[in-house]
Every structure is written in structure tokens, then in C-alpha cells.
Amino acid sequence: MLKCLKIIASISFVFFAGSAFCQGPNSVALPGLSVNFGQGVDLVDTLKILALFTIITLSPAILILCTSFTRIIVVLAFLRQALGTQNMPPNQLLVGLALFLTMFVMQPTGRAIYDQSIDPYLKKQITTQDALKGIETNLRLFMGKQIRKADIALFYDVTNTTYPATINDVPTHFMIPAFILSELKTSFQIGFLLYIPFLILDMVVASILMAMGMMMLPPVVVSLPFKLLLFVLVDGWQLVTGSILRSFN
């Protein structure tokens, strides 16, 4: 876990960190950038600073949508709805579990990013552009294993462009939305399978209540304890977590 936190902190360092000071009293140095805030500020350097801060703003969304977090959090939300436990577990707990499961799934990709991009960058062996390119390459490698061809073809059909020969030729701005669509489809498929046993239990309870003439009693009130009992007996959290993790293999 400490290794995962170190990798995440290092990735954030690439996006955020820069040298704290420069030689001049009115200067600030950033990775690959140097801007003098005195007289004669270069407009190009100012635009580069603006682009850097734009990346900083979007980096949480990039790190979430380009990883396994989307599939995991959607499946956990479906599980809670299938159980009918309202806000239990609470959102904070589900998000926390999804984050740590994401760290587990992304550990090989994170290690490759650290070894090939972060560590050489911190040792000043590569430039900022090379480090960002290495991060993009490893994330593309992970996303490419999960993307469906139909989802990529959608964006090529919309733009009336020719489908590439290999997935390596797909540009990143096509790959990311296609990856999100693929993750949503997979998570909804898993969610459907999660609903089936609980739906059957609801139908059985509703039929028994109607046969007993207890039509005014909501079936959900009676079926909820049985759902929880079934979920505990089959060790549901382990089964669901195992299914999510195996779905990325």
C-alpha cells in the first residue's frame, strides 16, 4: 500500500511540482518552463503556464476515468441498490473501497509508470514531455486491453474517418471516451447479474405475502433481512470483489 501511495504522489509531482525558486527575485521555475514576472513577460511562456494549470485542474478526472475506478464504483453502487439497503454502506465507504481496489488493479501500470517515467524524471534523466509521454503510453496500454472495438468504431463512424489497423494507432482523444463506454457497459452487465438472485428473492417473498393475504405489507420490508442473510452466507463481498478484480484480467 505504501508503494501505491508513493506512485500516486510521484505522478502528482510530475503534474504539479516544479523547482521552488529561480535565480531572480521575480522569477518562478516549473518543469521545462521558466517565466520572469518582471518586465518583458513572454506570452508563449504564459500560455504554457495556463496549459499546465489546466492539466492540474483536470488531473483528478483523468486519473479516475482512465483507470479501473469507473467500473468498480458503478458495480458497488448497483450492489447497494440490489440489496435495497438505501445509504448503507455510505457513499464515503464505497468510494474509499473503490479507490483502494483501483490501486490494487492499477499497481502493475503504476509500477511501470514509476520505473519508466517518474523515477527517471526525478533523477533529471528525461524531460517533462518524455515523462508525460511515458505516463500516457502506459495508461493507453491498460485501456487498450479493456476497450471494445465497437466502442472505438463509434467515434470513427461519427467523424467519418478511416478505422486504424491497430489499436496503437487510435488517438488518445478517441481512446478515452471509448474506454469509458466500455467500462460502463461491463459494469452494467455485472450489475444485471447481481440483481438476479435478489430479484428472485423479492418475487418469492411477494408471492408468499399475497398467498397469506398480507397485501398491505411491502415485500421489501420482509425480503431485506433475507437478502442480507443470503449475502452474508455466500460471503457476498468476497464474491463481488473477486468478480470485479478478475474482470480486468
N, C-alpha and C positions, 0 to 999 in steps of 0.2 A: 504493500500500500504506500509505503514511503517512497518507493521508486516511482509509482504512478504520479504522486503529488509533485515529485521533483521534475518529472517530464512535463506536467502541466505548467508548473511555474517557469520552466525553461522556455516553453512555447510562448507563454505570455511575455517573457523577457524579450523574445525576438521582435514581437509586435510593439511592445511598449518602451523597452529600455533604450537608453542612449547614454552617451558619456555625460556626466553631470555638469561639467564645466568646460569651457574653451579658454584659450589664452586671453582673449579680450574681455573686458568687464561687461560689455553689452552683447556678448555672443553666446549662443547655445548650440551644442553639437548633438546630432542624432545619428543613428547608424547610416552611414553613407551620405549624410547631409550636413551642411554647415551653413547657418544663416546668421548674418550680422544684423542685429536690431538697431544699429546706429544709423548713420547716413548711408544712402545708396542700397536699400534692400532690394535684392533680386526677386522679380516677380515669379520666375520659374521655381526658385527655392521655396517661395511662399506657397505656391501651388503644391509642391511636393509635401510640405508640412501639412497642408489641408488634406491631401490624399492619405497621409499617414494617420491622421486623427480619424479620418473616415473608416479606415481599416480597424482602428481601435474600437470605434463605436459598433461596428458590425461583427467583430470577432466572436462575441458570445453566440450570436445566431449562427455564424459559420461553424463554430466548434460543435454546436448542438445538431444542426441539420446535416452536417457532413459525417456524422458518426452514427453509432447504433442507438443513440438516445431516443430518437423518434419512435422506432419500433417498440422499444421496451416500455416507454411511458404510456403509449396507446394501449398495449396489451394489458398493462396493470390497471388502467382505467376501465377497460372492458371487464376485467375480472371483478373489480369492485361493483360495477353495475350488475353483473350477473349474480353476484351474491346477494344484492339488494341491501347492503349494509349502509347505504346513504354515504356519509362522510367518514366512514371507518374502513380502512385506515385513512387518516387525514392526508391532504394533498402534500404537506411537507414531507411526510414519511414516504409516500410513493415517489416523489421527486428525488429524495435522498437515495432511496434504493435504486432508482433508475440511474442515477449518476454513478454510483459505485459499480453497478453491473456494467455500465458503459466503460468505466475504467478497466474492468476485467476483460471485456471483449476487445477493447482498443489497445490493450497492452502490447501486443506484437507490433502494431502500427506505430504506437507511441515510442517504443524502443528503437524502431528503425528511424523515426524522425529525429530522435535524440542523438543517435550514433552518427547519422549521415548529415544532419543539418545543424542541430542545436550545439552539440559539443564542438564541431569544427568552427562554428561561428563564434562561440565564446572564446576559443583559442585564436581567433583572428586569422584562421586559415582559409576562410571563404568570405565572400561579400554578403551583404544583406540580401541582394537579389538572388544569389545562389542558395541561401538558406531558405528563403520563401519558396523558391522553385522546388527544393527538395521536399518541403512540407507538402506542397501541392501534389507532387508526384506520388508520395506515399498515401495521401488521402484518396487520390484518384485510383490507386491500386486497390484499396479497400472497397471503395464504392463500386468499382467495376465488377467485383465478384458478386454483388447483390443486385445489380441493375438488370431488369428485363429488357430484352431487345424491343418489345412493343412500346415500352415507355420512351425509349430513345427515338424510335421511329416516329412517334407522335410529333416531336418538335421539328424533325426534318420534314414531315408532311406539312406542318403549319407554315414553315418558312420556305417550302418548295425548293429545298436543297437536296443534293445527292447524298444518300446514306454512305458513310465511310466503310472501308473494307474491314477495319478492325476497330475495337473499342478504344484503342490507344489514340486513334485519330479524331475521336469525339472531343470537341472543345469543352472546357470546364463549365461554361455557362449553359451548355446543353446537358452535361452530365449531372450537375447538382439537382436541378428540378426533376430529372428522370429518376435519380436516386430517391428523392423524397416520395415520388409517386409509387415507386416500387416498395418502399418501406411501409407506406400507408396500406397498400394492397395486402402485403404479407401480414401486417398486424391485424387487419380486419379479418383475414382468413383464420388466424389464430383465435381472435375474439369470437368468431362464429362457433368454432369448435368448443370454446369454453362455455358458451351459452347452452349448448345442447343438454348436458346432464342436469343442469339447474332448471331448464325449461321443462324437461320431463318430470322432474320432481314437483314443480308447480302444478302441472296438469294432473298428476296423481292426487295431490292434496286437494285441488279444486274439485275433482270428481268425487272424492270421499266426502267432502263437506256437503256437496249437493245431494249425495245419496242419503246423508244423515239429516237433510232438511235445514242445514245451517247456512242458508244463502246470504244472510246479513253479515256473516263473519268473513272479512277479507282473507283470501287464501294466502296472501303474502305474509300475514301475521303468523300463520301456523307453519308455513313452509320455511321461514327464515331459520328457526332453530335446527331443523333437519338439514338445511343447506350447510349450516356451519358444522354440524356433526359429520356430515359426509365429507366436507372439505378437510376436516381435521383427521378423520380416519384414513383417508387416502394420502395424507401428507401433501396437501394441495400446493402449498408454497414451494416445496421442493420440486414437484412435478412441473409446475408452471415455469419456475426459474430454469429448470433443466431444459424444458422445451424451447424457451427463448434463446438460451445460450447455444443449444445445438442447431437452431435455425440459421446461425451465422456461419456454420461450417460448410 
